[in-house]
């Protein structure tokens, strides 16, 4: 079965910039353009859901100038890209804690979700101020009694399908607190490509690798 639900850890922006003698924020800017193109590639390849790790709960510990630059860039991207994504039929959902996010940015996130709510071509889940452990803690606080399926209803986006594939760029081989519940049986694919250099060929290669694997979900 072809993969239809893909998650990505977009890693390597800072390293890409450093290797070229550029400011770190320039790496993030180029990485943002890579994400823009990857969304279009995902639509072209008929993916139904794409989930990307944009900003983790741990990223707040980065230098203030970097965090402030990322927040400004994120707000600008929502403003500029949402109308085009809407025209292409992409539904946007932000998963993560909204507390601690500025009122302006939270307002833009809400606007993007509302504007694209009826779209059905593909759903783009943006994990922002997101941590897998934080998601489980938040769900546990709201959970009463029940089984695994009942618990899943209290996750940030209970309608999200578990990713078929979880891709991480830049050569690192760990989950970094990303989609801990949802990726229980995801196929993990690691590539040495730095995120700003990630292209359609890399995405296609990951999908082809998935097709070649045999998924057992714990069975023999």
Buried (B, 14 or more C-beta within 10 A) or exposed (E): EEBBBBBBBBBBBBBBBEEEEBBBBBBBBBBBEBBBEBBBBBBEBEBBBBBBBBBBBEBEEBEEEBBEBBBEBBBEBBEEBBEEBBEBEBBBBBBBBEEEBEEEBBEBBEBBBEBBEEBEBBBBBBBBBBBBEBBBEBBEEEBEEEEEEEBBEBBBBEEBEBBBBBBBBBEEEEBEBBBBBBBEEBBBBBBEBBBBBBBBEBBEBBBEBBEEEEEEEEEE
